[in-house]
């Protein structure tokens, strides 16, 4: 008797219904990009200097240019690699006194400027930017610059905590319920972030948004995977992640057009409310409904899929009981991820792969830093690098499967980091080239590990498995800034050595996972346990018995 994938072959594996759902949910993936990396534009730190009362008036009276004003009134440059003193220190001088000359106002105060006392920026800062950011509004510079890191860490803390709770909700109450609830909450919190009156409330709203926003993206990913037939689920899952890259590209344009952070935050938050229309556009996953033994709803959705795809409607559908659980519904639990030897191995390896992906992906970006003066173009170029990664995946996985490309990409990323240790900093073009190779490799890892994660767990615990394992990605995002900048204080190449070790080890342990090419999605724990082994007769598979109108008439 046929399995779920066999039924999808009859009602359509990638017909009009699946294409409509896929394109609809891709909008959700693109909209998640600003939530994930919008901090780049929301909290950019422009060039700044201490505000000294009287300097602006003196500059206007003397007719100075900006360069002359800085030369006459601000401390000179500091040691290489250090922040310029004028960003956080100012001369303790009363610039309103009339005795100051325009030729050299400090000459009459001290023979050598180095003898003049310096003090903190008591009166605030002057920012050289036409727009605004969280940094410029709340003065998150100098002694308070760590608050920007805390702001970003709170998002990842939210992702981390939300991965556990939201994953359970999706497996317990359904993918669609989780998708709609997290989407509404995320949209409301996004708007509240845009109108936050102070830094503390801003931090709170960002943390709460992190708790739910990743859940909506992951629920959409799981829905796409479970609606597609065996021959298409990998391709659409990769393209769903590529839609995230489209969101990155669009974000650079929107941020350029809206340089003020509050309006930008509104621009990326308000469209999320439109995803509430998914209530009418996207049905619940039939696979999840089957695991909950809600046969009538499965019958209705399968008939809807058949009609949308122009196939013969199903007039009868019966599901045989699972041998291991005749009367009880399958309810997910955290213990299920470690219940059997193979599931334990898969869970630990996937956790490490997610952690490594995050550390290398974000770490490479932080280590290379901005290579030009244009924030928007730099962000755009780095986003465009991810499109070739998606193309490489689409070309190779049908021929090579998932495990070998995943292992090779980890090795490439690790090797690129190791090579960068020995490249002179004067060879800027070579450093950037090798860094881009590493970025492409780890981008491939990011996309494939999500697909592998979804294919290694049985249906009733699949969403929980993806959420729990990917939570290590968020843990990596929390600690990566500290790893990079603390190790760079010891030696600039130290982070690269750590990244190389993580990447090379990840490439090795990946080969311990079973290949899922051409394998039906596991429905039960036994199916998941037997992945990669010699095929055995399936006794605990969810079966469907179907009659079409044509069959009923013969």
C-alpha positions in Angstrom: 0.0 0.0 0.0 1.2 3.5 -0.8 3.0 5.9 1.6 2.6 9.6 1.9 5.1 10.3 -0.9 3.2 7.8 -3.1 0.0 9.7 -2.5 1.7 13.0 -3.5 2.7 11.4 -6.7 -1.0 10.8 -7.5 -2.3 14.2 -6.4 0.8 16.0 -7.7 4.3 16.3 -6.3 5.0 19.8 -7.6 1.8 21.0 -9.3 0.1 24.4 -9.2 -0.8 24.0 -5.5 2.8 23.3 -4.4 4.1 26.1 -6.6 1.7 28.6 -5.1 2.5 27.6 -1.5 6.2 27.6 -2.3 6.2 31.2 -3.8 4.0 32.4 -1.0 6.2 31.1 1.8 9.4 32.4 0.0 8.1 35.9 0.8 8.3 34.9 4.5 11.9 33.7 4.0 12.9 37.0 2.3 11.2 39.0 5.1 13.2 37.2 7.8 16.5 38.5 6.4 16.1 42.1 7.9 15.2 40.6 11.2 18.4 38.5 11.2 21.0 41.0 10.0 19.1 44.3 10.0 21.4 45.3 12.9 24.0 46.2 10.2 21.9 49.2 9.2 19.9 49.8 12.4 23.0 50.2 14.5 25.7 51.3 12.2 28.4 53.5 13.8 29.4 56.5 11.7 32.5 58.6 12.1 32.0 60.8 15.2 33.8 63.2 17.4 33.3 64.9 20.8 30.9 67.8 20.9 32.7 70.8 22.4 30.5 73.8 23.2 31.8 76.9 21.3 33.7 75.0 18.6 31.0 75.3 16.0 30.7 79.1 16.6 34.4 79.6 16.5 34.6 77.5 13.2 31.9 79.7 11.6 33.6 82.9 12.8 37.0 81.8 11.4 35.6 80.2 8.2 37.2 76.9 8.8 36.5 73.8 6.7 35.7 70.5 8.6 39.3 69.4 8.1 40.7 72.6 9.6 38.2 72.5 12.5 39.4 69.0 13.4 43.0 70.0 13.0 42.7 72.9 15.3 40.3 71.7 18.0 40.4 67.9 18.2 43.2 65.5 19.4 45.4 64.0 16.8 45.3 60.4 15.6 46.2 57.6 18.0 48.4 54.5 17.6 47.7 52.2 14.6 44.7 50.0 15.2 43.3 52.2 18.0 40.2 54.4 17.9 41.1 58.0 17.1 41.3 60.0 20.4 38.9 62.7 19.1 36.1 60.0 19.0 36.1 59.6 22.8 38.3 62.4 24.2 38.3 66.2 23.9 40.6 69.0 25.0 39.6 70.5 28.3 39.4 74.0 26.8 36.7 76.7 27.0 36.1 77.4 23.3 33.9 80.3 24.1 36.7 82.6 25.3 37.4 85.5 23.0 41.2 85.3 23.3 41.3 82.3 20.9 42.8 83.1 17.5 41.7 81.7 14.2 45.3 80.9 13.0 46.1 78.5 15.9 43.7 78.7 18.8 45.6 76.4 21.1 49.0 78.1 20.6 48.4 80.6 23.4 47.3 77.9 25.8 50.3 75.5 25.6 53.5 75.3 23.7 52.8 71.7 22.9 49.3 70.3 22.4 50.3 67.1 24.1 50.5 69.1 27.3 46.8 70.0 27.2 44.5 68.0 29.4 42.1 65.6 27.8 38.7 64.7 29.1 35.6 62.6 28.2 32.9 63.7 25.9 30.6 65.2 28.5 28.4 67.1 26.1 27.8 64.3 23.6 29.0 63.6 20.1 28.8 65.0 16.6 28.0 62.2 14.0 29.0 62.6 10.4 26.0 60.9 8.8 22.9 62.2 7.0 20.7 59.6 8.6 20.4 58.1 12.1 20.9 54.8 13.8 20.4 53.4 17.3 24.0 54.3 17.9 23.6 58.0 17.1 20.2 58.3 18.9 21.3 56.7 22.2 25.0 57.5 21.9 26.3 53.9 22.0 29.9 54.8 21.4 33.1 54.8 23.4 32.4 53.5 26.9 28.9 52.5 25.8 29.9 50.8 22.6 29.4 47.4 24.2 25.7 48.0 24.3 25.6 47.5 20.5 27.0 44.0 21.0 24.5 43.4 23.7 21.7 44.5 21.4 22.8 41.9 18.8 23.4 39.2 21.4 19.8 39.6 22.7 18.5 38.8 19.3 20.5 35.5 19.3 19.5 34.8 22.9 15.9 35.1 21.7 16.6 32.8 18.8 18.2 30.3 21.1 15.4 30.2 23.7 12.7 30.4 21.1 14.1 27.5 19.1 13.2 25.2 22.0 9.7 26.4 22.8 8.5 27.3 19.3 9.7 23.9 18.0 7.6 22.1 20.5 4.5 24.2 19.7 4.9 23.4 16.0 5.1 19.7 16.6 2.4 19.7 19.3 -0.2 22.1 17.8 0.7 22.2 14.1 3.0 24.0 11.7 0.3 26.4 10.6 -0.7 27.5 14.1 2.9 28.1 14.9 3.5 30.0 11.7 0.6 32.4 12.2 1.2 32.9 16.0 4.9 33.7 15.6 4.3 35.9 12.5 1.7 38.1 14.3 3.9 38.4 17.4 7.0 39.2 15.4 5.2 41.9 13.5 3.8 43.6 16.6 7.2 43.5 18.3 8.9 44.9 15.2 6.6 48.0 15.3 7.1 48.4 19.1 10.9 48.3 18.4 10.5 51.2 16.0 8.8 53.4 18.6 10.8 52.3 21.6 11.5 55.4 23.8 14.8 54.2 25.3 17.5 51.7 25.1 16.1 49.4 27.8 12.8 48.9 26.1 14.5 48.6 22.7 16.5 45.7 24.2 13.4 44.0 25.6 11.4 44.2 22.3 14.4 42.9 20.3 14.8 40.0 22.7 11.1 39.1 22.5 11.1 39.4 18.7 14.0 37.0 18.6 12.0 34.5 20.6 9.4 34.2 17.9 10.7 35.4 14.6 13.0 32.4 13.8 10.0 30.1 14.6 8.0 31.5 11.7 10.8 31.0 9.2 11.5 27.5 10.3 7.8 26.6 10.3 7.6 27.8 6.7 10.6 25.7 5.8 9.1 22.6 7.3 5.8 23.2 5.6 7.5 23.5 2.2 9.5 20.3 2.8 6.4 18.3 3.9 4.1 19.5 1.0 6.5 18.5 -1.7 7.1 15.0 -3.2 10.3 13.2 -2.9 11.7 14.4 -6.3 11.3 18.1 -5.5 11.6 18.7 -1.8 15.3 19.3 -1.8 15.2 21.8 -4.7 12.4 23.9 -3.2 14.1 23.8 0.3 17.3 25.2 -1.2 15.4 27.9 -3.1 13.5 28.8 0.0 16.8 29.5 1.7 18.0 31.4 -1.5 14.9 33.6 -0.9 16.6 34.7 2.3 19.5 36.0 0.1 17.0 37.9 -2.0 15.9 39.5 1.2 19.5 40.5 2.0 19.9 42.2 -1.4 16.6 44.0 -1.1 17.5 45.1 2.5 20.6 47.0 1.2 18.4 48.9 -1.2 15.7 49.7 1.3 18.3 50.8 3.9 19.9 53.1 1.3 16.5 54.7 0.6 15.6 55.0 4.2 18.7 56.1 6.2 16.8 56.7 9.5 16.6 53.7 11.7 13.0 54.1 13.1 11.5 54.5 9.6 13.6 51.6 8.4 12.4 49.4 11.2 8.8 50.2 10.4 9.5 49.5 6.7 10.7 46.0 7.4 8.1 45.2 10.1 4.8 46.4 8.7 4.8 44.0 5.6 5.0 41.0 8.1 1.4 41.6 8.9 0.5 40.6 5.4 1.6 37.1 6.1 -1.5 36.6 8.3 -3.3 36.0 5.0 -1.5 32.6 5.1 -4.5 31.5 7.2 -6.5 31.3 4.0 -3.6 30.5 1.6 -1.6 27.7 3.3 -3.2 24.6 4.8 -1.8 22.5 7.6 0.8 19.9 6.8 -0.9 16.5 5.9 2.1 14.7 7.3 1.7 16.3 10.7 -2.1 15.6 10.6 -1.4 12.0 9.8 1.0 11.7 12.8 -1.9 13.1 14.9 -4.4 10.7 13.3 -6.7 13.5 12.1 -7.8 11.5 9.0 -10.7 13.7 8.0 -8.6 16.8 7.6 -6.0 14.8 5.7 -8.7 13.7 3.3 -9.9 17.2 2.8 -6.4 18.7 2.2 -5.4 15.9 -0.2 -8.6 16.5 -2.2 -7.8 20.2 -2.3 -4.3 19.5 -3.6 -5.7 17.2 -6.2 -8.2 19.7 -7.5 -5.6 22.5 -7.6 -3.2 20.3 -9.5 -5.9 19.1 -11.9 -5.8 15.5 -10.7 -8.6 13.1 -10.0 -10.0 13.8 -6.5 -9.7 11.2 -3.7 -13.0 9.8 -2.6 -11.8 7.5 0.1 -8.7 7.5 2.4 -7.9 5.2 5.2 -4.8 5.2 7.4 -3.6 2.0 9.0 -2.6 2.3 12.7 1.0 2.4 13.6 2.1 -1.0 15.0 4.1 0.7 17.9 1.2 2.9 18.9 -2.4 1.7 18.1 -4.5 4.2 20.1 -2.3 7.1 21.2 -1.4 10.1 19.1 2.3 10.7 18.7 3.3 13.7 20.8 6.9 15.0 20.4 9.3 15.3 23.3 12.9 16.4 23.7 13.8 12.9 24.8 12.8 11.5 21.3 15.8 13.2 19.8 18.1 10.9 21.9 15.8 7.9 22.2 17.8 5.5 20.0 21.6 5.2 19.2 21.3 6.5 15.6 19.1 9.4 16.6 21.5 10.4 19.4 24.5 10.3 17.0 22.6 12.4 14.4 21.5 14.9 17.0 25.0 15.5 18.4 26.6 15.8 15.0 23.9 18.2 13.7 24.2 20.3 16.8 28.0 20.7 16.1 27.4 21.4 12.4 24.9 24.2 13.2 27.3 25.7 15.8 30.3 25.6 13.4 28.2 27.1 10.6 27.3 30.1 12.6 30.7 30.7 14.0 32.4 30.5 10.6 29.7 32.4 8.8 29.6 35.4 11.1 33.2 35.1 12.2 34.5 35.5 8.6 32.4 38.6 8.1 33.6 40.1 11.3 37.3 39.3 10.7 37.4 40.6 7.2 35.4 43.7 8.2 34.3 46.5 5.9 36.6 46.6 2.9 35.3 50.0 1.6 33.8 53.2 2.6 30.2 52.4 1.4 28.3 50.4 3.9 25.4 49.6 1.4 27.6 48.4 -1.4 29.8 46.3 0.9 26.7 44.6 2.3 25.3 44.1 -1.2 28.5 42.5 -2.6 28.7 40.1 0.4 25.1 39.1 -0.1 25.6 38.4 -3.8 28.2 35.8 -3.0 25.5 33.6 -1.6 23.7 33.1 -5.0 26.5 31.0 -6.6 26.4 28.8 -3.4 22.7 28.0 -4.0 23.5 27.2 -7.7 26.3 24.9 -6.8 24.0 23.0 -4.4 21.2 22.6 -7.0 23.7 21.3 -9.5 25.5 18.8 -7.2 23.0 17.3 -4.8 21.0 15.2 -7.3 24.3 13.7 -8.5 26.2 13.5 -5.3 23.6 13.6 -2.5 23.9 15.8 0.5 26.5 14.4 2.8 29.6 14.6 0.5 28.9 18.2 -0.6 28.3 19.1 3.0 31.6 17.5 4.1 33.5 19.1 1.2 32.1 22.5 1.9 33.1 22.4 5.5 36.6 21.4 4.5 36.8 24.2 1.9 35.7 26.8 4.5 38.2 25.4 7.1 41.0 25.3 4.5 40.3 28.9 3.4 40.5 30.1 7.0 43.8 28.3 7.5 45.2 29.7 4.3 44.3 33.3 5.3 46.6 32.9 8.3 49.7 32.8 6.0 48.6 35.6 3.6 50.2 38.9 4.1 47.8 41.7 5.1 49.3 43.8 2.3 47.9 41.4 -0.3 44.4 42.7 0.3 42.9 41.4 -3.0 44.1 37.9 -2.2 42.8 38.0 1.4 39.4 39.0 0.1 39.4 36.4 -2.6 40.2 33.6 -0.2 37.7 34.9 2.3 35.0 34.9 -0.3 35.8 31.2 -1.1 35.4 30.5 2.6 32.2 32.5 2.8 30.8 30.5 -0.2 31.8 27.2 1.4 30.1 28.0 4.7 27.0 29.4 3.0 26.7 26.0 1.2 27.0 24.3 4.6 24.3 26.5 6.1 21.9 25.6 3.3 22.6 21.9 3.2 22.6 21.3 7.0 19.1 22.6 7.3 18.0 20.2 4.6 19.8 17.2 6.1 18.4 18.1 9.6 14.8 17.9 8.3 15.4 14.6 6.5 16.9 12.7 9.4 14.0 12.9 11.9 10.6 11.3 11.8 7.5 13.4 11.0 6.1 13.8 14.5 9.4 15.2 15.9 10.8 16.8 12.7 10.1 20.4 13.5 11.4 20.0 17.1 14.6 18.3 15.8 15.3 21.2 13.4 14.6 23.8 16.1 16.7 22.1 18.8 19.7 21.5 16.6 19.6 24.9 14.9 19.5 26.5 18.4 23.2 25.8 18.5 23.5 28.1 15.6 22.1 30.9 17.8 24.5 29.9 20.6 27.3 30.4 18.1 25.9 33.8 17.1 25.9 34.8 20.8 29.6 34.0 21.4 31.2 34.7 18.0 31.8 38.4 18.5 33.6 37.7 21.7 35.6 34.9 20.1 36.7 37.1 17.2 37.6 40.3 19.0 39.1 38.8 22.2 41.3 36.5 20.1 42.4 39.3 17.8 43.7 41.1 20.8 46.2 38.2 21.2 47.0 37.8 17.5 45.1 38.7 14.4 45.4 35.2 13.0 44.1 33.5 16.2 40.4 33.5 15.2 41.3 32.1 11.8 43.1 29.1 13.3 40.0 28.4 15.5 37.7 28.7 12.5 40.0 26.3 10.5 39.9 23.7 13.3 36.1 23.9 13.6 35.6 23.7 9.8 38.0 20.7 9.3 36.5 18.8 12.2 33.0 19.5 10.9 34.0 18.1 7.5 35.1 14.8 9.1 32.1 14.2 11.4 29.7 14.9 8.6 30.8 11.7 6.9 29.3 9.8 9.9 25.8 10.8 8.8 23.7 8.6 6.5 23.0 9.7 3.0 19.3 10.6 2.4 19.4 10.8 -1.4 16.4 9.0 -2.8 15.1 8.0 0.6 11.5 8.6 1.7 11.1 11.0 4.6 11.1 8.8 7.8 7.6 8.7 9.4 8.5 6.8 12.6 11.4 6.4 14.9 12.2 3.0 13.4 12.4 4.6 9.9 14.8 7.2 11.2 16.9 4.5 13.0 17.2 2.4 9.8 18.3 5.3 7.6 21.5 4.3 5.7 21.1 0.6 6.5 20.1 -2.2 4.2 16.5 -1.7 3.3 14.1 -3.9 5.3 10.4 -4.5 4.9 8.6 -1.5 6.5 6.3 -2.6 9.3 5.7 0.7 11.1 5.0 3.0 8.1 2.0 5.2 7.9 0.0 3.7 5.0 -2.8 5.2 3.0 -5.5 3.4 1.0 -7.0 5.5 -1.8 -9.7 5.2 -4.3 -10.1 7.8 -7.0 -13.4 8.5 -8.8 -12.1 6.5 -11.8 -11.3 3.5 -9.5 -14.7 3.8 -7.9 -16.5 3.4 -11.1 -14.7 0.3 -12.3 
